[in-house]
């Protein structure tokens, strides 16, 4: 799965499928979003936090993370 990473003015990171643009809901909740990268995620994943992100993406078009959690996840993928 290809995911795009956005940062928000609210201090959160927002992940969404690469083919999506930020939704009105995500920008309303977290302020303007700025794209700052992307990641290719091979499934299945064993990491509990990645599992939570994927579960969030099944419920809505984006997943929200604290910056430290996003940094840890992205470092684990590389």
Buried (B, 14 or more C-beta within 10 A) or exposed (E): EEBBBBBBEEEBBBBBEEEEEBBEEBBEBBBEBEEEEEBEBEEEBEBEBBEEBBEBBEEEBBBBBEEEBBEEBBEEEE
